[in-house]
């Protein structure tokens, strides 16, 4: 049997016999590593220790000290749940149960479950964990596997798809339980230190709305109880910061049933959105963009040359229909419309870069089960931009954009993680073009001294991109903006400019969305700040509280002096204490209390969201501070620091 070459993370190579397993390679490296091997990462994919190696590969050995160990543990926890469920609800039919970033889920059929049922299942699971059952990989003949799942159409489908042609077929067993599975898993159920079932929801088989509706049970697991306790505490904090909850409390937005996946901005939410729009307009001005507007309704022909039509319709994400023998659609992106604007005129190399920005509303037919408030929508307004540049201008264009992005995320109090997403299976264009585009992104990041990760195969079909992931106050990552380099669309749409040599040349398109979409970015900000917005973003910046109705006129004159800020006068006939409590509940950064003394002295008593207070403040001094706090984008009220 011939050898294959295994490349290890340090770049060293091993020659091993074809058919050797991941665990065999680990033993070859060292007996201790062999004993500690839990799984392997083969060419980026997490696989079982028993996975045979048939070709040259890149391999990383996974032990209980590896980052991937938690994924393996949670996969085993999904099996523990399934075993516990089977004991209590033997009629349940299992489908799939993968690990996730936060834990695991298992989709099940033929059983009704709600969250009241989870405690009993969790208790049964704890007994399985305490029993420390060995988890073993076994292989069964394909014919036997088909017979086992004769009455389970979901597992039968897996045998005909993911496991098509496999014979024998891999199963994992623990005690009286077994499941069709490729792994990987930990050695025994006792390795699970902390286990919890979290919630239930509905899910479609394979995520397809045309398929059967299943019950999905979410859970999580950790090597220790302490890890679980920390997770549950963060989860409770996340519930308190849920943008849907805060959005309702602060009357920011709604997503009514008549507009599924489309956000209605209320006056308070629109105040925030306008602030962000004005802010991004100033950044677009700094970057040299000209603002345009293009319609949401277009003929489908617009998107066919670029490849967007095929891509979006294939995924079922495009809203399109026929009328009078013509196919129309709601635009899923703004690229083609901006390319049309560029292509209207003959361009010279002296004209470039030509930059168009648009707060463009686009539509994606996301599945209803995936919709989530402002964070996952069907209709969104992107702060989109497309720069048409010469090849020699690419690096400067990206570098300047990254500099502005750093400013934006700093002003929003968000750390940003940069990820270069490289060519995927659905890519259009040559390898050389993709290599050049990816190099341009890498060089721009490195020239700015910015760290980045590589996300292999995750790029859009037309070009590599820098994904902007924001890190919020709870340490969660949110995918928001993007910078992309695109050589393909100019080629497909025959865009050109006349070079210094008087010949026709192709421009390159730099796509960028600084925030991504206003909906998602605002949803992230709501959760990041927990509704306690900095002054510049707060829907209501100052609330003036007259001590009695006799002081309302003076309160209004103070509001007039603070013209230019979002200021309200509290006119309800409440006690001052009740007015203050309402202001805190509404998360207003500043409250100004005005009574007879303040009116006589021409001053105000300033109280901030942190319940600090100062008397005898001149309105002029307070107004001057508000201007500084707003213009400097301070993240919390600072007048009383």
LUMLUM-149148 format. One line per field, with one value per residue (C-alpha): residue in one letter; x, y, z. Coordinates in pm, 1 decimal. Each point is the difference from the previous one (the first is absolute). Example, Ala and Ser with C-alpha at 12.3 -4.5 7.8 and 13.67 -1.06 7.14 Angstrom:
<sites>
zake <- c(A|S)
east <- c(1230.0|137.0)
north <- c(-450.0|344.0)
up <- c(780.0|-66.0)
</sites>
This chain:
<sites>
zake <- c(X|X|X|X|X|X|X|X|X|X|X|X|X|X|X|X|X|X|X|X|X|X|X|X|X|X|X|X|X|X|X|X|X|X|X|X|X|X|X|X|X|X|X|X|X|X|X|X|X|X|X|X|X|X|X|X|X|X|X|X|X|X|X|X|X|X|X|X|X|X|X|X|X|X|X|X|X|X|X|X|X|X|X|X|X|X|X|X|X|X|X|X|X|X|X|X|X|X|X|X|X|X|X|X|X|X|X|X|X|X|X|X|X|X|X|X|X|X|X|X|X|X|X|X|X|X|X|X|X|X|X|X|X|X|X|X|X|X|X|X|X|X|X|X|X|X|X|X|X|X|X|X|X|X|X|X|X|X|X|X|X|X|X|X|X|X|X|X|X|X|X|X|X|X|X|X|X|X|X|X|X|X|X|X|X|X|X|X|X|X|X|X|X|X|X|X|X|X|X|X|X|X|X|X|X|X|X|X|X|X|X|X|X|X|X|X|X|X|X|X|X|X|X|X|X|X|X|X|X|X|X|X|X|X|X|X|X|X|X|X|X|X|X|X|X|X|X|X|X|X|X|X|X|X|X|X|X|X|X|X|X|X|X|X|X|X|X|X|X|X|X|X|X|X|X|X|X|X|X|X|X|X|X|X|X|X|X|X|X|X|X|X|X|X|X|X|X|X|X|X|X|X|X|X|X|X|X|X|X|X|X|X|X|X|X|X|X|X|X|X|X|X|X|X|X|X|X|X|X|X|X|X|X|X|X|X|X|X|X|X|X|X|X|X|X|X|X|X|X|X|X|X|X|X|X|X|X|X|X|X|X|X|X|X|X|X|X|X|X|X|X|X|X|X|X|X|X|X|X|X|X|X|X|X|X|X|X|X|X|X|X|X|X|X|X|X|X|X|X|X|X|X|X|X|X|X|X|X|X|X|X|X|X|X|X|X|X|X|X|X|X|X|X|X|X|X|X|X|X|X|X|X|X|X|X|X|X|X|X|X|X|X|X|X|X|X|X|X|X|X|X|X|X|X|X|X|X|X|X|X|X|X|X|X|X|X|X|X|X|X|X|X|X|X|X|X|X|X|X|X|X|X|X|X|X|X|X|X|X|X|X|X|X|X|X|X|X|X|X|X|X|X|X|X|X|X|X|X|X|X|X|X|X|X|X|X|X|X|X|X|X|X|X|X|X|X|X|X|X|X|X|X|X|X|X|X|X|X|X|X|X|X|X|X|X|X|X|X|X|X|X|X|X|X|X|X|X|X|X|X|X|X|X|X|X|X|X|X|X|X|X|X|X|X|X|X|X|X|X|X|X|X|X|X|X|X|X|X|X|X|X|X|X|X|X|X|X|X|X|X|X|X|X|X|X|X|X|X|X|X|X|X|X|X|X|X|X|X|X|X|X|X|X|X|X|X|X|X|X|X|X|X|X|X|X|X|X|X|X|X|X)
east <- c(0.0|143.8|79.6|-170.6|149.1|-139.1|92.1|-9.5|-74.0|371.6|52.9|177.7|-102.1|-55.0|-30.7|-254.0|-160.2|-316.5|-302.0|169.0|-234.0|39.8|78.2|266.9|172.9|-15.5|171.1|261.0|72.7|18.2|-160.5|-128.3|-169.9|-148.8|-154.0|-136.2|-150.6|-369.6|-46.9|176.6|-37.4|56.8|25.9|-205.0|-272.3|-44.9|3.6|9.0|324.9|-88.8|-25.3|214.8|243.8|-13.0|168.4|258.8|-146.7|63.9|-60.8|-34.1|-40.3|-278.8|44.1|-197.1|221.6|-101.5|-256.9|-190.3|-40.7|-308.9|-168.2|72.2|-131.8|-320.1|-54.5|12.2|-239.5|-248.0|13.0|-53.8|-313.5|-119.6|57.8|-189.6|-285.0|-22.6|-37.7|-284.1|-161.4|78.4|-227.3|222.0|183.4|349.0|120.9|322.8|179.8|309.4|211.4|-26.9|205.8|-194.5|-85.7|-203.9|-347.5|-189.7|-295.5|-261.8|-328.2|-305.3|-5.8|-142.4|239.5|5.5|229.9|-199.3|118.2|368.8|61.4|-92.3|214.6|290.3|-24.0|12.5|299.8|180.8|-37.5|153.6|291.6|47.0|7.2|314.3|-103.1|275.7|-69.2|114.0|9.8|-135.3|-56.9|-305.2|-66.7|-194.1|-287.3|-33.9|-0.2|-276.4|-203.1|54.6|-142.5|-274.5|-259.4|204.5|-14.4|247.1|280.8|-84.4|51.0|338.0|101.2|-84.9|169.9|285.6|68.9|-70.7|227.1|146.1|23.4|48.4|-171.5|126.5|-209.0|81.4|-121.9|-26.7|-174.5|-339.3|11.8|142.3|-20.4|101.2|293.7|342.5|119.3|219.5|-81.7|172.7|88.3|-284.7|-307.1|175.3|223.9|-298.9|37.1|-286.5|-318.5|-315.4|-301.9|-91.3|-309.3|-213.9|-106.1|-146.7|229.2|-41.5|174.2|312.2|-103.1|-248.1|-344.4|-149.2|113.5|-146.2|0.9|210.4|60.0|345.9|147.0|296.8|251.4|355.0|284.4|338.9|286.6|-74.1|-298.5|176.1|9.4|-371.3|-76.7|193.8|-182.7|-342.9|85.0|101.9|-317.2|-213.0|186.1|-66.6|-372.7|-3.3|177.9|-218.5|-62.9|-360.3|-70.8|176.3|-148.7|-347.1|86.3|147.8|-254.5|273.0|-137.1|-238.3|-27.1|-375.3|-158.6|-104.8|370.3|189.7|371.0|-42.9|64.0|-229.9|204.8|-193.5|86.0|253.0|166.4|-4.2|182.2|281.8|-4.7|16.6|294.5|179.4|-91.7|137.0|313.6|63.0|-62.3|285.8|224.2|-104.4|92.0|344.0|38.3|-106.4|-332.3|-288.1|-341.0|-248.9|-333.8|-110.1|-342.0|-88.7|-203.6|191.3|-30.3|170.0|220.0|203.6|147.3|54.9|334.4|154.8|-95.1|-215.2|-323.0|122.9|154.8|-296.1|-271.9|193.4|-1.2|-367.6|94.0|-132.8|-348.8|-83.4|-311.1|-122.6|-230.1|-90.0|255.0|277.4|170.7|44.5|163.9|70.3|369.2|201.6|304.9|99.4|307.5|-167.8|-185.4|321.9|177.1|-273.3|71.9|370.3|-61.4|-220.1|300.6|338.3|256.5|361.9|275.9|4.5|-361.8|76.8|-69.2|-372.8|-187.3|-373.0|-162.5|-361.1|-219.7|-150.6|-286.5|36.7|-200.8|103.0|-257.0|134.0|-187.8|-256.4|159.6|327.8|-149.8|97.8|-107.6|248.2|284.3|-137.2|-245.6|-140.2|8.2|308.8|159.3|371.0|244.2|135.8|279.8|184.5|327.8|105.4|379.1|308.2|216.1|270.1|-259.5|-129.1|228.3|-44.0|-377.5|-20.0|249.4|-190.0|-325.7|152.0|117.9|-354.8|-137.1|234.4|-141.2|-360.8|28.6|195.5|-275.8|-255.0|205.2|38.6|317.0|23.0|146.0|116.3|-47.8|111.6|-251.7|154.9|-123.2|-284.2|-148.1|-250.1|261.8|4.3|319.1|352.0|230.7|244.1|-266.4|-98.7|362.5|62.1|-313.6|78.3|356.9|-132.1|-215.1|282.9|249.8|-240.0|-62.8|369.0|92.2|-231.5|142.6|-337.0|-21.3|-228.5|-116.5|-49.6|-343.3|61.7|-272.5|-238.6|14.9|-285.8|-7.2|145.5|299.4|187.1|-86.2|98.8|-281.3|-41.7|-103.1|-90.1|71.3|-267.5|-4.2|-70.8|280.6|-233.5|100.8|-235.8|62.1|-76.5|190.9|219.2|267.6|24.4|216.8|-174.7|167.0|-290.9|-298.8|184.0|92.8|-350.8|-162.5|267.4|90.4|303.9|197.7|246.5|352.7|293.8|96.1|-340.0|-94.4|-304.0|63.1|-216.4|-62.1|-3.7|-293.6|54.2|-328.1|-35.5|-268.5|132.2|-283.2|-144.8|-367.7|-159.6|-236.2|267.0|244.3|-265.5|-100.4|361.3|32.5|-317.1|137.7|352.3|-113.9|-301.2|-204.6|231.4|108.4|268.4|-132.0|53.1|-217.0|-263.4|-349.9|-68.6|313.4|-132.8|-324.7|-94.6|-201.5|-191.9|-61.4|-352.9|-225.5|109.7|349.0|-108.4|53.0|357.4|61.4|-109.9|235.0|288.4|-100.9|7.7|353.1|100.5|-130.4|189.5|-28.1|-281.8|-164.8|-340.6|-183.8|-182.8|-342.7|-184.2|-126.3|218.0|224.8|364.0|94.6|-234.5|127.8|358.8|-89.3|-169.0|307.7|222.3|-237.7|9.4|383.6|30.3|366.0|-76.7|-288.7|-17.9|-207.1|-136.5|-191.3|-52.3|365.8|135.2|-248.2|97.9|373.6|-26.2|163.4|-84.3|65.4|170.5|-60.8|153.0|-84.9|247.5|-211.2|263.5|-127.8|129.0|-194.9|40.8|128.7|-28.1|-189.2|280.8|265.6|-216.3|-70.0|370.7|70.9|-275.0|159.1|339.2|-145.2|-198.6|277.5|263.6|-239.0|54.9|-149.9|-166.5|-126.0|308.6|-122.1|18.5|331.5)
north <- c(0.0|340.6|280.7|337.3|325.7|160.8|367.3|109.4|352.8|81.5|-78.8|-329.6|-302.8|-365.8|-285.5|-256.3|-304.7|72.9|-93.0|96.7|178.4|339.3|-178.6|-210.9|319.0|139.1|-314.8|40.5|350.2|-122.1|-263.0|264.8|196.3|-322.5|-76.9|356.3|20.3|81.2|94.2|165.9|298.4|-121.9|275.0|224.8|-255.6|-151.7|-381.3|-305.2|-146.1|-315.2|188.4|-176.9|208.1|-83.0|305.7|264.6|227.4|279.5|-136.4|143.7|-239.4|92.2|-71.3|116.8|312.2|100.0|265.4|-261.5|-224.8|194.4|-76.1|-371.1|5.0|173.5|-249.0|-273.2|203.2|-0.3|-381.2|4.8|207.2|-238.6|-299.0|165.7|95.9|-354.6|-136.3|239.9|32.3|-320.9|97.1|300.8|-19.1|147.7|203.7|201.5|132.9|212.4|215.1|379.9|297.6|9.4|-365.6|-239.7|-68.2|-311.7|-1.8|-263.5|-116.1|-191.7|161.2|316.5|178.2|340.1|159.8|-143.1|-345.4|82.6|-37.2|-370.3|-67.8|190.3|-203.4|-322.1|136.7|73.4|-366.4|-103.4|236.4|-128.2|-358.4|91.7|-219.7|-75.7|153.7|-236.8|14.0|-310.7|-85.4|-178.5|-134.0|244.3|-244.6|-24.5|379.5|28.6|-257.7|174.2|324.8|-151.3|196.8|323.1|193.3|259.9|-240.6|-190.4|317.3|56.1|-350.9|92.2|341.7|71.9|-373.5|-101.5|-282.1|-60.8|-365.5|-64.6|297.0|158.0|12.5|117.1|-195.9|80.8|-248.9|-89.0|283.9|20.9|259.9|21.2|240.1|83.7|148.8|115.8|-66.9|-4.1|-331.7|-11.1|186.3|79.5|253.5|236.0|213.2|244.5|-74.8|203.5|-2.8|355.1|31.1|-147.3|135.8|-114.0|-80.7|-131.1|-318.0|105.8|362.6|-20.3|150.3|-259.8|-281.0|-136.3|216.1|-147.1|81.6|140.4|-25.1|223.0|-83.5|66.9|-181.5|79.8|-197.9|153.4|126.3|335.1|38.6|-71.7|247.9|276.7|-75.2|8.8|330.8|150.3|-140.2|175.6|322.1|-49.7|-43.2|331.8|162.4|-164.5|270.8|-113.6|46.4|337.0|107.6|-47.4|168.3|304.1|-0.2|-21.3|-240.5|-282.1|-281.0|-49.4|-311.9|185.1|66.6|-316.1|67.4|372.4|251.6|293.4|281.1|193.6|368.1|-91.5|-260.2|233.1|264.0|-252.8|-102.7|360.1|61.8|-298.5|107.8|351.0|-146.2|-239.2|279.5|195.1|-307.8|-50.4|362.0|-63.1|-301.3|196.3|-174.3|158.5|-100.8|-155.5|-173.6|-295.9|-169.4|-318.0|-137.8|-108.0|-244.2|-327.4|39.2|255.8|-267.4|-282.7|106.3|57.6|-344.9|139.5|-125.9|-358.4|12.3|149.4|-196.3|-323.0|70.3|100.5|343.1|223.8|149.4|-26.0|-40.8|22.4|268.7|57.2|-262.7|187.1|-113.4|259.2|-10.6|194.5|72.9|-227.6|227.8|337.3|-97.3|-31.6|330.6|181.1|-172.1|137.1|351.5|-42.8|-141.8|285.4|206.5|-50.1|20.3|111.3|-121.9|356.9|-40.6|-295.4|-71.3|50.0|-73.6|-42.6|-35.5|-84.7|-75.5|-270.2|-220.0|-360.1|-317.0|-358.3|-276.3|-136.9|-296.9|98.1|-217.4|191.1|347.5|176.7|356.9|242.0|-250.5|-230.2|167.0|-18.5|371.7|197.9|333.7|-31.0|287.5|-125.2|136.4|-94.2|153.3|-50.6|19.1|-73.3|-293.8|234.5|164.5|-316.0|-2.1|369.7|-33.3|-290.7|152.9|329.3|-191.2|-204.3|318.1|137.0|-334.1|12.8|343.8|-113.9|-303.9|195.5|262.9|-281.0|-147.6|-329.5|-199.0|-125.8|-331.3|-27.6|-321.4|-55.8|-227.3|-189.1|-167.7|-250.1|-274.3|236.5|254.9|156.2|114.3|-135.5|-108.6|277.5|267.2|-136.6|-18.8|362.7|118.1|-195.2|131.4|356.7|-50.9|-163.5|272.6|276.6|-159.4|-59.9|354.4|126.9|-245.2|-172.0|-362.0|-227.4|-357.2|-202.2|-152.5|-247.0|-33.4|251.9|282.6|123.5|-160.0|305.9|89.1|-39.6|226.0|132.7|-83.9|243.0|-175.6|220.0|-118.4|120.1|58.6|-370.2|-118.0|-114.1|30.5|159.7|0.4|350.0|187.2|-107.3|111.2|-200.0|9.3|-98.3|-54.4|-205.7|231.6|258.3|-282.9|-142.4|339.9|118.4|304.9|192.5|320.6|151.5|-26.0|234.2|-215.8|72.4|-370.4|-141.0|-140.4|-170.5|179.6|-192.8|36.1|38.9|-82.3|123.6|26.3|180.4|-99.2|-281.7|83.7|255.4|-265.0|-246.0|265.5|162.7|-338.2|-63.0|345.9|-49.7|-324.4|138.3|302.6|-173.2|305.8|236.7|181.2|265.2|352.0|27.1|-306.4|31.0|53.8|246.3|174.3|228.9|-0.8|308.5|-63.4|300.7|-36.4|137.4|120.5|355.5|-84.1|-138.1|331.5|27.0|-364.8|77.5|298.3|-228.3|-242.3|288.9|85.9|-360.1|16.2|-247.6|-279.6|-249.9|152.2|-64.0|178.9|-229.2|161.6|-277.6|97.6|-248.3|37.4|73.9|-343.3|-169.7|213.3|-96.4|-369.4|27.3|169.5|-278.9|-264.9|173.6|1.0|375.6|107.4|327.5|139.7|368.2|77.2|353.9|147.1|346.1|33.9|-96.5|227.5|293.2|-62.0|-88.3|-338.6|-370.1|-302.0|-265.6|-368.9|-270.3|-362.8|-114.3|189.6|266.6|353.0|357.7|314.1|353.5|-73.6|272.3|-98.3|137.5|-215.8|-308.1|69.2|46.2|-337.2|-170.4|123.0|-141.6|-331.6|-38.9|105.8|-215.5|-299.7|-74.4|-333.9|104.2|320.5|190.9|337.3|-114.0|-186.1)
up <- c(0.0|-98.0|242.1|38.2|128.4|314.9|55.7|364.4|132.5|34.1|-368.4|60.9|-205.3|82.1|-243.0|123.3|-148.8|-197.8|211.9|328.5|240.0|162.0|325.2|-173.6|-113.4|354.0|132.9|-273.6|129.8|358.7|228.1|241.7|-276.0|-132.1|339.2|31.4|-349.8|-2.0|-366.3|-290.4|-228.7|-355.9|-262.2|229.0|84.1|346.0|-29.1|225.1|128.7|-196.1|-329.5|-263.7|-204.4|-370.0|-159.5|84.7|269.9|247.5|349.5|348.1|293.8|242.9|372.0|302.0|-2.1|-352.9|-89.7|-201.6|303.9|108.8|-334.7|43.9|356.5|-107.5|-279.3|265.3|216.2|-289.5|8.3|376.9|-55.0|-270.6|229.0|285.6|-231.4|-132.0|351.3|81.5|-343.7|-190.2|-292.1|-86.6|-331.5|-8.4|-298.0|41.6|307.8|-74.6|227.6|-29.2|115.9|327.4|53.4|-209.4|-128.2|-96.4|-240.7|74.9|-150.7|118.1|343.9|155.3|233.2|161.2|254.0|291.7|-109.4|5.2|373.9|-0.1|-309.2|153.3|320.3|-203.3|-192.2|326.3|95.5|-333.1|60.7|355.9|-132.0|-199.6|-291.2|-253.7|-343.6|-269.9|-376.7|-171.8|-364.1|-135.9|-348.6|-213.2|-41.5|376.7|37.8|-259.3|188.0|335.2|-135.3|-209.3|199.4|26.3|-330.4|124.4|81.9|-316.9|-201.0|167.1|-104.3|-360.0|7.2|244.2|47.1|-359.1|-112.2|347.0|90.8|283.6|169.6|322.0|318.1|351.8|301.5|370.0|224.4|-144.9|-254.3|-351.7|-276.0|-364.0|17.3|-142.0|328.9|152.8|365.1|337.4|162.2|252.8|119.4|327.7|-173.6|-11.5|312.4|-52.9|-197.6|-50.7|-230.5|-94.1|-216.3|-275.5|-335.8|-328.9|-292.3|-351.8|-106.3|-189.3|59.0|-289.9|58.9|-233.2|230.5|321.0|310.8|279.9|365.1|67.1|349.1|80.8|268.7|104.6|170.9|154.0|146.7|343.1|198.1|34.9|-378.6|-16.1|280.9|-178.1|-325.3|164.8|166.8|-335.4|-150.2|261.4|-71.1|-370.1|69.5|184.4|-295.3|-266.7|-257.9|-45.6|371.3|21.7|-331.8|144.1|332.3|-174.9|-285.4|-265.1|-260.9|-76.9|-254.3|-44.6|-144.6|-315.1|-82.1|100.1|15.6|-72.0|275.7|78.5|157.9|264.1|62.4|271.8|-218.7|-298.6|206.2|48.0|-362.9|-123.4|230.2|-151.1|-353.2|56.2|156.4|-289.6|-250.4|157.3|-29.2|-362.9|-65.6|150.0|-228.8|-307.8|-72.4|-187.7|131.7|-241.4|17.2|-210.3|-9.1|184.4|-292.1|-311.0|-284.9|86.6|-309.2|194.1|226.8|-248.0|-153.6|344.1|129.0|281.5|-153.7|-22.0|345.7|183.3|-179.8|53.2|373.2|-7.9|135.3|-277.1|-20.0|-369.9|-215.2|-359.2|-134.7|-366.5|-105.4|182.9|318.1|274.7|339.4|316.4|1.9|228.3|-28.4|-144.0|-205.8|-339.8|33.0|85.7|-288.7|-228.0|126.4|-72.2|-346.2|-124.0|-107.0|-158.7|279.6|4.5|229.8|134.6|121.8|225.5|278.4|-53.9|321.3|56.0|341.2|72.1|295.1|-216.2|112.0|-115.3|57.4|71.8|39.2|327.1|143.4|258.9|267.2|-38.2|47.0|321.6|71.2|-157.2|-14.0|-271.8|-236.8|-351.4|-74.5|94.9|-81.0|-64.0|25.6|-326.9|-211.9|-318.7|-108.5|-361.6|3.1|-208.3|105.6|128.4|228.1|172.1|301.5|81.7|-36.9|242.6|242.5|23.5|46.4|283.9|171.3|-2.4|120.5|299.3|86.7|-37.8|222.4|259.4|10.5|39.4|289.4|-187.6|-52.0|-357.7|-112.9|-359.9|-196.5|-358.7|-170.6|-290.8|-317.2|40.5|-214.5|-168.1|-106.9|-345.3|-170.7|-27.9|280.0|-97.6|42.0|339.3|108.5|-98.6|178.1|317.2|3.9|-23.3|310.1|191.1|-88.7|105.4|339.8|58.7|-104.9|276.1|253.1|40.8|108.8|-199.8|-34.3|-317.1|-63.1|-280.2|-262.9|158.7|-256.4|-215.2|-344.7|-175.7|216.3|330.9|286.6|336.6|238.9|288.9|320.1|294.7|354.4|243.8|376.1|67.9|-226.8|-277.7|-364.6|-250.3|-374.7|-120.8|-270.2|-289.6|-245.3|-322.7|-311.1|-322.5|-337.7|-133.6|-24.4|-216.1|-235.6|-14.4|-54.3|-244.7|209.2|-113.5|7.9|-244.2|132.9|-39.9|-299.0|-164.2|25.2|178.3|349.3|260.1|327.2|327.5|239.6|372.5|173.9|356.2|263.9|305.2|234.3|-209.1|40.2|227.5|136.2|107.9|118.1|216.2|139.7|97.7|156.3|203.6|143.6|44.3|199.3|157.3|-98.4|192.3|-314.5|-12.7|-28.9|-375.4|-68.6|273.7|-144.4|282.3|121.5|272.0|196.7|197.8|316.9|138.4|374.3|-40.9|-277.2|90.4|-128.3|-341.0|-179.7|132.7|-90.1|-354.9|-19.3|107.9|-275.2|-248.2|115.1|-70.7|-355.7|-213.4|254.1|33.5|306.5|156.9|279.4|243.7|39.5|178.1|345.0|186.3|300.7|-76.1|130.8|-241.3|-288.8|84.2|13.4|-339.9|-144.2|127.6|-134.5|-339.6|14.8|-59.4|35.6|180.0|201.5|94.4|308.2|13.5|293.1|145.0|108.9|-340.7|-172.6|220.3|-54.0|-370.4|65.7|-10.2|220.2|-212.6|66.4|-221.6|-72.9|268.3|259.9|59.7|53.3|10.6|87.0|-120.8|-351.7|-261.4|-311.5|-215.8|172.5|-30.2|-367.7|-71.1|159.9|-200.8|-321.4|100.6|117.0|-320.2|-235.5|173.5|-4.1|369.8|98.2|328.4|165.3|113.5|128.4|362.9|-27.0)
</sites>
